[in-house]
Amino acid sequence: GGGAVALGSLSGRFPDGDGTRVAELHRGGRITALEQVVLHYPPEDGSPDACLRIPGAHPDELAAPAVLFPVRCVRE
């Protein structure tokens, strides 16, 4: 209740800082604003595999082929 965990691969890196970011979820032609995406477990040894915690999201929303984009990339 209250959120979901997403396992996936990072393209690039999660920005440094407090570990919380705003993002957009793109899936099936729909775009959903995510107010909070948290790097739950950072990648190890340069691996792209990561675990993200997304408060307020439902696991069904994050099923493949979901893609998360940082809001700064979408707006540029």
All heavy atoms as a GROMACS GRO file, in nm:
protein
  553
    1GLY      N    1   0.081  -0.118   0.000
    1GLY     CA    2   0.000   0.000   0.000
    1GLY      C    3   0.086   0.125   0.000
    1GLY      O    4   0.186   0.133   0.069
    2GLY      N    5   0.049   0.219  -0.082
    2GLY     CA    6   0.117   0.347  -0.082
    2GLY      C    7   0.235   0.359  -0.175
    2GLY      O    8   0.304   0.458  -0.173
    3GLY      N    9   0.261   0.257  -0.257
    3GLY     CA   10   0.372   0.270  -0.349
    3GLY      C   11   0.412   0.138  -0.410
    3GLY      O   12   0.350   0.036  -0.387
    4ALA      N   13   0.517   0.144  -0.491
    4ALA     CA   14   0.566   0.026  -0.560
    4ALA      C   15   0.718   0.032  -0.568
    4ALA      O   16   0.779   0.137  -0.551
    4ALA     CB   17   0.507   0.019  -0.699
    5VAL      N   18   0.776  -0.082  -0.596
    5VAL     CA   19   0.920  -0.093  -0.619
    5VAL      C   20   0.939  -0.138  -0.762
    5VAL      O   21   0.869  -0.226  -0.811
    5VAL     CB   22   0.984  -0.194  -0.521
    5VAL    CG1   23   1.128  -0.221  -0.556
    5VAL    CG2   24   0.974  -0.142  -0.379
    6ALA      N   25   1.032  -0.075  -0.832
    6ALA     CA   26   1.060  -0.110  -0.971
    6ALA      C   27   1.204  -0.159  -0.983
    6ALA      O   28   1.296  -0.095  -0.934
    6ALA     CB   29   1.040   0.012  -1.061
    7LEU      N   30   1.219  -0.273  -1.045
    7LEU     CA   31   1.351  -0.327  -1.075
    7LEU      C   32   1.374  -0.308  -1.223
    7LEU      O   33   1.286  -0.336  -1.304
    7LEU     CB   34   1.358  -0.476  -1.040
    7LEU     CG   35   1.326  -0.511  -0.896
    7LEU    CD1   36   1.320  -0.661  -0.879
    7LEU    CD2   37   1.428  -0.451  -0.802
    8GLY      N   38   1.490  -0.257  -1.259
    8GLY     CA   39   1.517  -0.235  -1.400
    8GLY      C   40   1.659  -0.192  -1.424
    8GLY      O   41   1.744  -0.202  -1.336
    9SER      N   42   1.683  -0.143  -1.543
    9SER     CA   43   1.817  -0.099  -1.583
    9SER      C   44   1.818   0.051  -1.605
    9SER      O   45   1.727   0.106  -1.666
    9SER     CB   46   1.858  -0.168  -1.712
    9SER     OG   47   1.868  -0.306  -1.692
   10LEU      N   48   1.922   0.115  -1.556
   10LEU     CA   49   1.939   0.258  -1.576
   10LEU      C   50   2.016   0.281  -1.706
   10LEU      O   51   2.114   0.212  -1.734
   10LEU     CB   52   2.017   0.320  -1.461
   10LEU     CG   53   1.951   0.321  -1.324
   10LEU    CD1   54   2.049   0.376  -1.220
   10LEU    CD2   55   1.826   0.403  -1.324
   11SER      N   56   1.972   0.378  -1.782
   11SER     CA   57   2.047   0.424  -1.897
   11SER      C   58   2.113   0.554  -1.852
   11SER      O   59   2.045   0.653  -1.829
   11SER     CB   60   1.955   0.449  -2.015
   11SER     OG   61   2.027   0.500  -2.124
   12GLY      N   62   2.241   0.553  -1.834
   12GLY     CA   63   2.307   0.667  -1.771
   12GLY      C   64   2.320   0.639  -1.623
   12GLY      O   65   2.348   0.528  -1.582
   13ARG      N   66   2.292   0.740  -1.542
   13ARG     CA   67   2.301   0.722  -1.397
   13ARG      C   68   2.192   0.802  -1.328
   13ARG      O   69   2.141   0.899  -1.382
   13ARG     CB   70   2.439   0.764  -1.346
   13ARG     CG   71   2.468   0.910  -1.364
   13ARG     CD   72   2.605   0.948  -1.307
   13ARG     NE   73   2.630   1.088  -1.323
   13ARG     CZ   74   2.581   1.186  -1.247
   13ARG    NH1   75   2.503   1.155  -1.146
   13ARG    NH2   76   2.610   1.311  -1.270
   14PHE      N   77   2.158   0.761  -1.208
   14PHE     CA   78   2.063   0.834  -1.127
   14PHE      C   79   2.136   0.956  -1.073
   14PHE      O   80   2.249   0.944  -1.025
   14PHE     CB   81   2.014   0.746  -1.012
   14PHE     CG   82   1.882   0.789  -0.954
   14PHE    CD1   83   1.763   0.749  -1.012
   14PHE    CD2   84   1.878   0.870  -0.843
   14PHE    CE1   85   1.642   0.788  -0.958
   14PHE    CE2   86   1.757   0.910  -0.789
   14PHE     CZ   87   1.639   0.868  -0.847
   15PRO      N   88   2.077   1.075  -1.081
   15PRO     CA   89   2.148   1.197  -1.037
   15PRO      C   90   2.190   1.190  -0.891
   15PRO      O   91   2.122   1.132  -0.807
   15PRO     CB   92   2.043   1.307  -1.057
   15PRO     CG   93   1.945   1.250  -1.154
   15PRO     CD   94   1.944   1.102  -1.131
   16ASP      N   95   2.305   1.249  -0.863
   16ASP     CA   96   2.354   1.258  -0.726
   16ASP      C   97   2.263   1.352  -0.647
   16ASP      O   98   2.186   1.429  -0.702
   16ASP     CB   99   2.497   1.314  -0.723
   16ASP     CG  100   2.595   1.218  -0.786
   16ASP    OD1  101   2.572   1.096  -0.782
   16ASP    OD2  102   2.696   1.266  -0.841
   17GLY      N  103   2.275   1.346  -0.517
   17GLY     CA  104   2.196   1.435  -0.432
   17GLY      C  105   2.121   1.355  -0.329
   17GLY      O  106   2.168   1.252  -0.283
   18ASP      N  107   2.001   1.401  -0.297
   18ASP     CA  108   1.924   1.338  -0.190
   18ASP      C  109   1.861   1.206  -0.232
   18ASP      O  110   1.800   1.138  -0.151
   18ASP     CB  111   1.818   1.432  -0.136
   18ASP     CG  112   1.711   1.467  -0.238
   18ASP    OD1  113   1.711   1.411  -0.349
   18ASP    OD2  114   1.625   1.551  -0.207
   19GLY      N  115   1.872   1.166  -0.358
   19GLY     CA  116   1.819   1.038  -0.403
   19GLY      C  117   1.673   1.041  -0.441
   19GLY      O  118   1.615   0.939  -0.473
   20THR      N  119   1.609   1.158  -0.440
   20THR     CA  120   1.469   1.170  -0.477
   20THR      C  121   1.456   1.258  -0.600
   20THR      O  122   1.515   1.364  -0.606
   20THR     CB  123   1.387   1.233  -0.361
   20THR    OG1  124   1.401   1.150  -0.246
   20THR    CG2  125   1.241   1.244  -0.396
   21ARG      N  126   1.378   1.213  -0.698
   21ARG     CA  127   1.361   1.287  -0.822
   21ARG      C  128   1.216   1.286  -0.867
   21ARG      O  129   1.139   1.198  -0.832
   21ARG     CB  130   1.446   1.226  -0.933
   21ARG     CG  131   1.595   1.232  -0.906
   21ARG     CD  132   1.644   1.377  -0.919
   21ARG     NE  133   1.781   1.391  -0.880
   21ARG     CZ  134   1.822   1.444  -0.766
   21ARG    NH1  135   1.737   1.486  -0.677
   21ARG    NH2  136   1.950   1.457  -0.740
   22VAL      N  137   1.181   1.383  -0.949
   22VAL     CA  138   1.052   1.390  -1.016
   22VAL      C  139   1.072   1.325  -1.153
   22VAL      O  140   1.176   1.344  -1.216
   22VAL     CB  141   1.006   1.537  -1.031
   22VAL    CG1  142   0.875   1.545  -1.106
   22VAL    CG2  143   0.993   1.602  -0.894
   23ALA      N  144   0.975   1.248  -1.199
   23ALA     CA  145   0.990   1.178  -1.327
   23ALA      C  146   0.856   1.166  -1.397
   23ALA      O  147   0.751   1.198  -1.341
   23ALA     CB  148   1.049   1.040  -1.304
   24GLU      N  149   0.863   1.119  -1.521
   24GLU     CA  150   0.743   1.086  -1.597
   24GLU      C  151   0.750   0.938  -1.633
   24GLU      O  152   0.854   0.887  -1.675
   24GLU     CB  153   0.734   1.168  -1.725
   24GLU     CG  154   0.692   1.310  -1.702
   24GLU     CD  155   0.666   1.386  -1.830
   24GLU    OE1  156   0.692   1.334  -1.940
   24GLU    OE2  157   0.620   1.500  -1.818
   25LEU      N  158   0.638   0.871  -1.619
   25LEU     CA  159   0.624   0.731  -1.653
   25LEU      C  160   0.557   0.723  -1.790
   25LEU      O  161   0.447   0.776  -1.808
   25LEU     CB  162   0.538   0.660  -1.548
   25LEU     CG  163   0.493   0.519  -1.579
   25LEU    CD1  164   0.613   0.425  -1.583
   25LEU    CD2  165   0.393   0.473  -1.475
   26HIS      N  166   0.623   0.663  -1.886
   26HIS     CA  167   0.569   0.646  -2.021
   26HIS      C  168   0.538   0.498  -2.041
   26HIS      O  169   0.627   0.413  -2.028
   26HIS     CB  170   0.671   0.692  -2.126
   26HIS     CG  171   0.696   0.838  -2.123
   26HIS    ND1  172   0.670   0.920  -2.230
   26HIS    CD2  173   0.744   0.920  -2.026
   26HIS    CE1  174   0.700   1.044  -2.200
   26HIS    NE2  175   0.746   1.046  -2.076
   27ARG      N  176   0.412   0.466  -2.071
   27ARG     CA  177   0.372   0.327  -2.091
   27ARG      C  178   0.246   0.323  -2.177
   27ARG      O  179   0.146   0.387  -2.145
   27ARG     CB  180   0.344   0.258  -1.958
   27ARG     CG  181   0.306   0.113  -1.974
   27ARG     CD  182   0.301   0.043  -1.839
   27ARG     NE  183   0.274  -0.096  -1.856
   27ARG     CZ  184   0.156  -0.152  -1.835
   27ARG    NH1  185   0.055  -0.082  -1.792
   27ARG    NH2  186   0.140  -0.281  -1.855
   28GLY      N  187   0.253   0.249  -2.286
   28GLY     CA  188   0.135   0.229  -2.370
   28GLY      C  189   0.076   0.358  -2.426
   28GLY      O  190  -0.046   0.370  -2.436
   29GLY      N  191   0.161   0.454  -2.458
   29GLY     CA  192   0.112   0.581  -2.513
   29GLY      C  193   0.059   0.678  -2.408
   29GLY      O  194   0.013   0.786  -2.442
   30ARG      N  195   0.063   0.640  -2.282
   30ARG     CA  196   0.017   0.727  -2.174
   30ARG      C  197   0.137   0.780  -2.097
   30ARG      O  198   0.238   0.712  -2.083
   30ARG     CB  199  -0.075   0.651  -2.079
   30ARG     CG  200  -0.202   0.604  -2.146
   30ARG     CD  201  -0.296   0.534  -2.050
   30ARG     NE  202  -0.338   0.631  -1.949
   30ARG     CZ  203  -0.374   0.597  -1.826
   30ARG    NH1  204  -0.374   0.472  -1.789
   30ARG    NH2  205  -0.411   0.689  -1.740
   31ILE      N  206   0.124   0.901  -2.046
   31ILE     CA  207   0.228   0.962  -1.964
   31ILE      C  208   0.169   0.997  -1.829
   31ILE      O  209   0.063   1.061  -1.821
   31ILE     CB  210   0.284   1.089  -2.032
   31ILE    CG1  211   0.346   1.054  -2.167
   31ILE    CG2  212   0.384   1.159  -1.940
   31ILE    CD1  213   0.386   1.175  -2.248
   32THR      N  214   0.237   0.954  -1.724
   32THR     CA  215   0.193   0.981  -1.587
   32THR      C  216   0.304   1.053  -1.512
   32THR      O  217   0.420   1.008  -1.514
   32THR     CB  218   0.161   0.848  -1.513
   32THR    OG1  219   0.064   0.775  -1.589
   32THR    CG2  220   0.109   0.875  -1.373
   33ALA      N  221   0.271   1.165  -1.450
   33ALA     CA  222   0.369   1.238  -1.369
   33ALA      C  223   0.391   1.165  -1.237
   33ALA      O  224   0.295   1.123  -1.172
   33ALA     CB  225   0.320   1.380  -1.343
   34LEU      N  226   0.516   1.148  -1.200
   34LEU     CA  227   0.552   1.087  -1.072
   34LEU      C  228   0.621   1.193  -0.988
   34LEU      O  229   0.724   1.246  -1.026
   34LEU     CB  230   0.645   0.968  -1.094
   34LEU     CG  231   0.590   0.855  -1.181
   34LEU    CD1  232   0.699   0.752  -1.207
   34LEU    CD2  233   0.469   0.791  -1.115
   35GLU      N  234   0.562   1.224  -0.875
   35GLU     CA  235   0.616   1.330  -0.789
   35GLU      C  236   0.741   1.288  -0.714
   35GLU      O  237   0.819   1.373  -0.671
   35GLU     CB  238   0.509   1.375  -0.689
   35GLU     CG  239   0.389   1.440  -0.753
   35GLU     CD  240   0.427   1.566  -0.830
   35GLU    OE1  241   0.511   1.643  -0.780
   35GLU    OE2  242   0.374   1.585  -0.940
   36GLN      N  243   0.760   1.157  -0.700
   36GLN     CA  244   0.875   1.112  -0.621
   36GLN      C  245   0.923   0.976  -0.672
   36GLN      O  246   0.847   0.881  -0.677
   36GLN     CB  247   0.837   1.103  -0.474
   36GLN     CG  248   0.953   1.081  -0.382
   36GLN     CD  249   0.909   1.080  -0.237
   36GLN    OE1  250   0.804   1.027  -0.205
   36GLN    NE2  251   0.988   1.139  -0.150
   37VAL      N  252   1.049   0.970  -0.710
   37VAL     CA  253   1.116   0.846  -0.745
   37VAL      C  254   1.243   0.842  -0.661
   37VAL      O  255   1.322   0.937  -0.664
   37VAL     CB  256   1.149   0.840  -0.896
   37VAL    CG1  257   1.228   0.715  -0.928
   37VAL    CG2  258   1.022   0.846  -0.979
   38VAL      N  259   1.261   0.735  -0.587
   38VAL     CA  260   1.372   0.726  -0.493
   38VAL      C  261   1.461   0.608  -0.532
   38VAL      O  262   1.411   0.497  -0.556
   38VAL     CB  263   1.320   0.705  -0.349
   38VAL    CG1  264   1.434   0.696  -0.250
   38VAL    CG2  265   1.223   0.816  -0.311
   39LEU      N  266   1.590   0.630  -0.537
   39LEU     CA  267   1.685   0.523  -0.561
   39LEU      C  268   1.693   0.440  -0.434
   39LEU      O  269   1.754   0.480  -0.335
   39LEU     CB  270   1.822   0.580  -0.598
   39LEU     CG  271   1.929   0.480  -0.639
   39LEU    CD1  272   1.885   0.398  -0.760
   39LEU    CD2  273   2.058   0.553  -0.668
   40HIS      N  274   1.626   0.325  -0.433
   40HIS     CA  275   1.614   0.242  -0.313
   40HIS      C  276   1.744   0.165  -0.287
   40HIS      O  277   1.793   0.162  -0.175
   40HIS     CB  278   1.496   0.147  -0.329
   40HIS     CG  279   1.448   0.086  -0.203
   40HIS    ND1  280   1.404   0.160  -0.095
   40HIS    CD2  281   1.439  -0.042  -0.165
   40HIS    CE1  282   1.368   0.078   0.002
   40HIS    NE2  283   1.390  -0.045  -0.038
   41TYR      N  284   1.795   0.099  -0.390
   41TYR     CA  285   1.924   0.032  -0.382
   41TYR      C  286   2.007   0.076  -0.502
   41TYR      O  287   1.968   0.052  -0.615
   41TYR     CB  288   1.910  -0.121  -0.386
   41TYR     CG  289   1.841  -0.177  -0.264
   41TYR    CD1  290   1.713  -0.228  -0.273
   41TYR    CD2  291   1.904  -0.179  -0.140
   41TYR    CE1  292   1.648  -0.280  -0.161
   41TYR    CE2  293   1.841  -0.229  -0.029
   41TYR     CZ  294   1.714  -0.281  -0.041
   41TYR     OH  295   1.650  -0.331   0.070
   42PRO      N  296   2.119   0.140  -0.480
   42PRO     CA  297   2.200   0.187  -0.593
   42PRO      C  298   2.265   0.071  -0.668
   42PRO      O  299   2.287  -0.036  -0.611
   42PRO     CB  300   2.306   0.275  -0.526
   42PRO     CG  301   2.310   0.232  -0.385
   42PRO     CD  302   2.176   0.176  -0.351
   43PRO      N  303   2.296   0.094  -0.795
   43PRO     CA  304   2.367  -0.009  -0.872
   43PRO      C  305   2.504  -0.037  -0.809
   43PRO      O  306   2.564   0.049  -0.746
   43PRO     CB  307   2.386   0.056  -1.010
   43PRO     CG  308   2.285   0.165  -1.015
   43PRO     CD  309   2.266   0.212  -0.875
   44GLU      N  310   2.551  -0.159  -0.827
   44GLU     CA  311   2.680  -0.198  -0.772
   44GLU      C  312   2.783  -0.213  -0.884
   44GLU      O  313   2.753  -0.268  -0.989
   44GLU     CB  314   2.668  -0.331  -0.697
   44GLU     CG  315   2.582  -0.320  -0.573
   44GLU     CD  316   2.578  -0.451  -0.496
   44GLU    OE1  317   2.656  -0.542  -0.526
   44GLU    OE2  318   2.495  -0.461  -0.406
   45ASP      N  319   2.902  -0.164  -0.860
   45ASP     CA  320   3.016  -0.183  -0.949
   45ASP      C  321   2.986  -0.148  -1.095
   45ASP      O  322   3.019  -0.222  -1.186
   45ASP     CB  323   3.067  -0.327  -0.941
   45ASP     CG  324   3.111  -0.365  -0.800
   45ASP    OD1  325   3.167  -0.276  -0.732
   45ASP    OD2  326   3.089  -0.479  -0.759
   46GLY      N  327   2.919  -0.036  -1.118
   46GLY     CA  328   2.893   0.009  -1.254
   46GLY      C  329   2.782  -0.065  -1.327
   46GLY      O  330   2.758  -0.042  -1.444
   47SER      N  331   2.714  -0.155  -1.259
   47SER     CA  332   2.603  -0.228  -1.321
   47SER      C  333   2.487  -0.133  -1.348
   47SER      O  334   2.463  -0.041  -1.270
   47SER     CB  335   2.556  -0.340  -1.227
   47SER     OG  336   2.434  -0.394  -1.272
   48PRO      N  337   2.411  -0.153  -1.456
   48PRO     CA  338   2.295  -0.069  -1.481
   48PRO      C  339   2.172  -0.111  -1.400
   48PRO      O  340   2.072  -0.040  -1.397
   48PRO     CB  341   2.270  -0.086  -1.630
   48PRO     CG  342   2.318  -0.224  -1.659
   48PRO     CD  343   2.438  -0.244  -1.567
   49ASP      N  344   2.177  -0.226  -1.334
   49ASP     CA  345   2.062  -0.277  -1.259
   49ASP      C  346   2.039  -0.194  -1.134
   49ASP      O  347   2.132  -0.168  -1.058
   49ASP     CB  348   2.083  -0.423  -1.220
   49ASP     CG  349   2.098  -0.514  -1.341
   49ASP    OD1  350   2.044  -0.478  -1.447
   49ASP    OD2  351   2.164  -0.618  -1.330
   50ALA      N  352   1.914  -0.153  -1.114
   50ALA     CA  353   1.881  -0.069  -0.999
   50ALA      C  354   1.743  -0.104  -0.946
   50ALA      O  355   1.662  -0.166  -1.013
   50ALA     CB  356   1.885   0.078  -1.039
   51CYS      N  357   1.719  -0.059  -0.824
   51CYS     CA  358   1.589  -0.076  -0.759
   51CYS      C  359   1.540   0.063  -0.719
   51CYS      O  360   1.607   0.135  -0.646
   51CYS     CB  361   1.605  -0.165  -0.635
   51CYS     SG  362   1.452  -0.187  -0.543
   52LEU      N  363   1.422   0.100  -0.770
   52LEU     CA  364   1.363   0.230  -0.742
   52LEU      C  365   1.237   0.212  -0.658
   52LEU      O  366   1.160   0.118  -0.680
   52LEU     CB  367   1.326   0.302  -0.871
   52LEU     CG  368   1.439   0.326  -0.971
   52LEU    CD1  369   1.382   0.386  -1.098
   52LEU    CD2  370   1.545   0.414  -0.912
   53ARG      N  371   1.214   0.302  -0.565
   53ARG     CA  372   1.089   0.305  -0.488
   53ARG      C  373   1.009   0.423  -0.540
   53ARG      O  374   1.060   0.534  -0.553
   53ARG     CB  375   1.118   0.320  -0.338
   53ARG     CG  376   0.994   0.311  -0.251
   53ARG     CD  377   1.030   0.300  -0.103
   53ARG     NE  378   1.142   0.382  -0.062
   53ARG     CZ  379   1.132   0.508  -0.022
   53ARG    NH1  380   1.017   0.570  -0.020
   53ARG    NH2  381   1.241   0.574   0.015
   54ILE      N  382   0.880   0.396  -0.570
   54ILE     CA  383   0.796   0.500  -0.628
   54ILE      C  384   0.668   0.512  -0.544
   54ILE      O  385   0.570   0.441  -0.566
   54ILE     CB  386   0.763   0.468  -0.776
   54ILE    CG1  387   0.893   0.445  -0.852
   54ILE    CG2  388   0.682   0.581  -0.838
   54ILE    CD1  389   0.876   0.388  -0.988
   55PRO      N  390   0.670   0.601  -0.444
   55PRO     CA  391   0.552   0.621  -0.360
   55PRO      C  392   0.434   0.667  -0.445
   55PRO      O  393   0.448   0.746  -0.538
   55PRO     CB  394   0.595   0.730  -0.262
   55PRO     CG  395   0.744   0.723  -0.260
   55PRO     CD  396   0.783   0.683  -0.399
   56GLY      N  397   0.317   0.613  -0.416
   56GLY     CA  398   0.196   0.653  -0.487
   56GLY      C  399   0.170   0.578  -0.616
   56GLY      O  400   0.063   0.592  -0.675
   57ALA      N  401   0.264   0.497  -0.663
   57ALA     CA  402   0.245   0.422  -0.787
   57ALA      C  403   0.190   0.283  -0.754
   57ALA      O  404   0.209   0.231  -0.644
   57ALA     CB  405   0.377   0.408  -0.861
   58HIS      N  406   0.121   0.223  -0.851
   58HIS     CA  407   0.071   0.087  -0.838
   58HIS      C  408   0.160  -0.005  -0.921
   58HIS      O  409   0.202   0.034  -1.031
   58HIS     CB  410  -0.073   0.078  -0.888
   58HIS     CG  411  -0.166   0.162  -0.808
   58HIS    ND1  412  -0.215   0.125  -0.685
   58HIS    CD2  413  -0.217   0.285  -0.833
   58HIS    CE1  414  -0.294   0.220  -0.639
   58HIS    NE2  415  -0.296   0.319  -0.725
   59PRO      N  416   0.190  -0.125  -0.873
   59PRO     CA  417   0.277  -0.216  -0.948
   59PRO      C  418   0.232  -0.238  -1.092
   59PRO      O  419   0.315  -0.248  -1.182
   59PRO     CB  420   0.272  -0.346  -0.867
   59PRO     CG  421   0.242  -0.301  -0.728
   59PRO     CD  422   0.151  -0.182  -0.744
   60ASP      N  423   0.102  -0.243  -1.118
   60ASP     CA  424   0.052  -0.264  -1.254
   60ASP      C  425   0.095  -0.153  -1.349
   60ASP      O  426   0.115  -0.176  -1.468
   60ASP     CB  427  -0.102  -0.272  -1.255
   60ASP     CG  428  -0.153  -0.396  -1.184
   60ASP    OD1  429  -0.073  -0.486  -1.154
   60ASP    OD2  430  -0.274  -0.402  -1.159
   61GLU      N  431   0.110  -0.032  -1.298
   61GLU     CA  432   0.151   0.081  -1.381
   61GLU      C  433   0.296   0.069  -1.427
   61GLU      O  434   0.335   0.128  -1.527
   61GLU     CB  435   0.138   0.212  -1.302
   61GLU     CG  436  -0.002   0.249  -1.263
   61GLU     CD  437  -0.004   0.370  -1.171
   61GLU    OE1  438   0.076   0.376  -1.076
   61GLU    OE2  439  -0.088   0.457  -1.197
   62LEU      N  440   0.375  -0.008  -1.355
   62LEU     CA  441   0.518  -0.016  -1.381
   62LEU      C  442   0.558  -0.138  -1.462
   62LEU      O  443   0.676  -0.159  -1.489
   62LEU     CB  444   0.595  -0.016  -1.249
   62LEU     CG  445   0.569   0.104  -1.159
   62LEU    CD1  446   0.638   0.086  -1.026
   62LEU    CD2  447   0.614   0.231  -1.226
   63ALA      N  448   0.460  -0.218  -1.504
   63ALA     CA  449   0.492  -0.339  -1.582
   63ALA      C  450   0.550  -0.300  -1.718
   63ALA      O  451   0.521  -0.194  -1.772
   63ALA     CB  452   0.366  -0.423  -1.600
   64ALA      N  453   0.633  -0.390  -1.770
   64ALA     CA  454   0.692  -0.367  -1.904
   64ALA      C  455   0.580  -0.344  -2.005
   64ALA      O  456   0.473  -0.402  -1.993
   64ALA     CB  457   0.776  -0.487  -1.943
   65PRO      N  458   0.600  -0.253  -2.096
   65PRO     CA  459   0.720  -0.180  -2.135
   65PRO      C  460   0.727  -0.040  -2.077
   65PRO      O  461   0.750   0.056  -2.151
   65PRO     CB  462   0.708  -0.176  -2.286
   65PRO     CG  463   0.560  -0.160  -2.310
   65PRO     CD  464   0.495  -0.239  -2.198
   66ALA      N  465   0.710  -0.024  -1.948
   66ALA     CA  466   0.716   0.108  -1.884
   66ALA      C  467   0.858   0.164  -1.889
   66ALA      O  468   0.955   0.091  -1.873
   66ALA     CB  469   0.669   0.099  -1.740
   67VAL      N  470   0.866   0.295  -1.911
   67VAL     CA  471   0.994   0.364  -1.914
   67VAL      C  472   0.980   0.492  -1.831
   67VAL      O  473   0.881   0.564  -1.845
   67VAL     CB  474   1.036   0.401  -2.058
   67VAL    CG1  475   1.168   0.478  -2.058
   67VAL    CG2  476   1.046   0.276  -2.144
   68LEU      N  477   1.077   0.517  -1.745
   68LEU     CA  478   1.078   0.639  -1.665
   68LEU      C  479   1.179   0.737  -1.725
   68LEU      O  480   1.290   0.698  -1.761
   68LEU     CB  481   1.119   0.609  -1.521
   68LEU     CG  482   1.027   0.519  -1.441
   68LEU    CD1  483   1.087   0.492  -1.304
   68LEU    CD2  484   0.890   0.579  -1.427
   69PHE      N  485   1.137   0.863  -1.734
   69PHE     CA  486   1.226   0.970  -1.781
   69PHE      C  487   1.233   1.078  -1.676
   69PHE      O  488   1.130   1.115  -1.619
   69PHE     CB  489   1.172   1.033  -1.911
   69PHE     CG  490   1.179   0.943  -2.030
   69PHE    CD1  491   1.066   0.876  -2.073
   69PHE    CD2  492   1.297   0.926  -2.099
   69PHE    CE1  493   1.070   0.794  -2.183
   69PHE    CE2  494   1.302   0.844  -2.211
   69PHE     CZ  495   1.189   0.777  -2.253
   70PRO      N  496   1.353   1.133  -1.651
   70PRO     CA  497   1.360   1.250  -1.562
   70PRO      C  498   1.283   1.365  -1.627
   70PRO      O  499   1.288   1.383  -1.749
   70PRO     CB  500   1.509   1.283  -1.555
   70PRO     CG  501   1.581   1.173  -1.625
   70PRO     CD  502   1.482   1.096  -1.704
   71VAL      N  503   1.213   1.441  -1.548
   71VAL     CA  504   1.134   1.551  -1.602
   71VAL      C  505   1.222   1.650  -1.678
   71VAL      O  506   1.184   1.700  -1.782
   71VAL     CB  507   1.055   1.621  -1.490
   71VAL    CG1  508   0.993   1.751  -1.538
   71VAL    CG2  509   0.946   1.529  -1.439
   72ARG      N  510   1.344   1.674  -1.634
   72ARG     CA  511   1.431   1.769  -1.702
   72ARG      C  512   1.460   1.724  -1.845
   72ARG      O  513   1.476   1.806  -1.933
   72ARG     CB  514   1.560   1.793  -1.627
   72ARG     CG  515   1.650   1.673  -1.619
   72ARG     CD  516   1.783   1.706  -1.550
   72ARG     NE  517   1.864   1.589  -1.538
   72ARG     CZ  518   1.931   1.531  -1.638
   72ARG    NH1  519   1.924   1.581  -1.757
   72ARG    NH2  520   2.002   1.423  -1.617
   73CYS      N  521   1.466   1.594  -1.872
   73CYS     CA  522   1.490   1.544  -2.009
   73CYS      C  523   1.368   1.563  -2.097
   73CYS      O  524   1.379   1.592  -2.214
   73CYS     CB  525   1.528   1.395  -2.006
   73CYS     SG  526   1.689   1.364  -1.937
   74VAL      N  527   1.250   1.546  -2.041
   74VAL     CA  528   1.127   1.555  -2.117
   74VAL      C  529   1.100   1.701  -2.155
   74VAL      O  530   1.053   1.730  -2.264
   74VAL     CB  531   1.008   1.499  -2.037
   74VAL    CG1  532   0.879   1.518  -2.109
   74VAL    CG2  533   1.032   1.350  -2.008
   75ARG      N  534   1.133   1.794  -2.067
   75ARG     CA  535   1.104   1.936  -2.089
   75ARG      C  536   1.205   2.003  -2.181
   75ARG      O  537   1.182   2.111  -2.229
   75ARG     CB  538   1.100   2.010  -1.956
   75ARG     CG  539   0.980   1.968  -1.874
   75ARG     CD  540   0.973   2.044  -1.745
   75ARG     NE  541   0.860   1.998  -1.666
   75ARG     CZ  542   0.844   2.020  -1.538
   75ARG    NH1  543   0.934   2.090  -1.472
   75ARG    NH2  544   0.740   1.976  -1.474
   76GLU      N  545   1.322   1.942  -2.202
   76GLU     CA  546   1.426   2.005  -2.285
   76GLU      C  547   1.406   1.973  -2.431
   76GLU      O  548   1.347   1.886  -2.475
   76GLU     CB  549   1.564   1.958  -2.239
   76GLU     CG  550   1.597   2.013  -2.102
   76GLU     CD  551   1.734   1.965  -2.052
   76GLU    OE1  552   1.800   1.884  -2.118
   76GLU    OE2  553   1.771   2.009  -1.945
   0.00000   0.00000   0.00000
